[in-house]
Amino acid sequence: MTAAIELKDASRAFGTVVALDRVSLTIAPGEFFALLGPSGSGKTTCLRLIAGFDHPDSGTILLDGEDVTDVPPYDRNVNTVFQDYALFPHMSVAENVAYGLRVRRVGAAERAGRAREMLELVRLGDFGDRRPGQLSGGQKQRVALARALINRPNVLLLDEPLGALDLKLREEMQAELKGLQQRLGITFVFVTHDQGEALSMADRVAVFSQGRIEQLDTPRGLYTRPRTAFVASFVGSANVVEGPEAERLTGRREPFAIRPELIEVIAVDQQAPSGAISCTGTLEDVLYHGSSSRCHVRIDEHTTLAVARAESVAGTPLPPQGSRVRLAWRAESMVPLQAG
Amino acid sequence: MLRSLSTFFHGRNAFYIALLLAPPLLWLGTVYLGSLFTLLAQSFYAIDEFTAKVVPELTLKTYRQLFTQPANVDIVVRTVLMAIAVTIASAVIAFPIANYMARYAGPKMKAFFYVGVMLPMWTSYLVKVYAWRLILAKQGIASWAIASLGLERGLDSLLATPVVGGPSLASSYIGMFIVFVYMWLPFMILPLSAALERVPASLLQASADLGARPGQTFRNVVVPLALPGLAAGSIFTFSLTLGDYIIPSVVGAPGYFVGMMVYQQQGTAGNMPLAAAFSVVPIVLIALYLSLAKRLGAFDAL
């Protein structure tokens, strides 16, 4: 099967800043793909290259196996939902949605019908006559979505689509986007800096850092088998232990990551289960989060480990701050990391 | 003392605002609007046929004179046609410049363009008009440049055009038109580039993304969103052309313009009512133009 999107060694620099450094990437048709990374990591540049708003300094971009590197955005079968929605303020909601048909010279009657269909798809059937200025953030988001989908693109690009929404709405839209993608069966590529969003929605995630893809994997793969310290701490939270501390705990100098929820806190005089890695430390602070609490335990002068404990009504509470505690975790919970 | 004063004003917003606004409002009310209404009133005054003195008797005679005497109607039509032509030409010339300034120019280039656009406005208006008369004269630099490009025939046939042509550029409506456009172009460029600057780049990208070719994006997105700036700029170019009396008296064909008529009627002729009636013409035209622009949705995106 031909890839929906393929980047081959794509590079882009702005002045002396390298935004994208020889990135290669293959996205399968129908995939929900996330480009995840902190700001300035190259994820948005990558999206802009796919949309055609920007041109790579070197490398090629293929859509459905066709080289589109020099094809302008209006000739690519790709549509975009913009971060600021970019709704045309001088057009009604229905005119905004129908814009893609209007510029392709589709007749007025068909335009109106399909715009109505699209608005119903995003549950805004009665909003056609309003102006974008009269809509809430969530509604604008849906109009932008309807407008981008009306041309029936093979690929939908979403640039931080949920960034401007409040938490509750964001969670609602996450489920809605996921459902929409499954119903339409088209490729979704979305850019986000929110790892939770990427993990919960995407089939596969590319983690960007400094213009390169640090790791490309399924959400579960990223979380359970991060390859580098950056991925381990950017996707979820992780304790990264390296150098002499690693050697002291495991007998090897290679860095490793351990998730806070996989570390157990036991009484300092209690024996760790056999085969477990164990050490003692001082409980520095405890933050209560409701379903869980997190604490930091200093195991030597250079290293504190974060520990997350599920809170249950019947569970034993943590000892007071400043107490000595013993930490223990299973050897297989540790993920070896590439040095660097 | 100051503290108690500010405590007093706190929570008495209306009073505070009234105090702040009173001086400018008085100025605006008396000096601008007051004199304007006096002018309007004057246009309805009668003039004594024997003594040629203005008598405060209300009459529509002046307006009848304005709209029935062919010479006066000609003046109004001539002025309005010139103002329309100047406005359209200014908009056409200003758009690419304003668009470049708003969207493509870097900060240095933009500053250069702003200074370049405004610099000519800092020099004497009269000097520029007289300079243009020399430039456009029969043996002037314009005809010399055209001749050295081998385009004399073109100029000759242009000047041979009835009505707008004439013996030389300096004494034709074409020349007058050139000077008007030169003078008022900055007043079109500045509001237009300000309006274009407010159009987010993402809107243009969204348009292209949805399949619009550059021309379609320009027509469907750029121009509609630039309309408020275009309206503001055209009000300047239109009304400045309607009211000007120096350019038509220095450059161009001998026909009268509204501004010249106002100048002459209230000055040498001493016919204040007719001068007032003539100056009401631009006011009414601009009001009509504004309501038309509003109806066409020029201000919807504001």
Interface residues (C-beta under 8 A of the other chain):
Chain A: A51 G52 F53 P72 P73 Y74 V78 N79 T80 F82 Q83 D84 A86 L87 F88 P89 H90 Y99 G100 R102 V103 R104 R147 A148 N151
Chain B: P200 S202 L203 Q205 A206 S207 A208 D209 L210 G211 A212 R213 Q216 N220 V221 P224 L225 G297 D300 A301
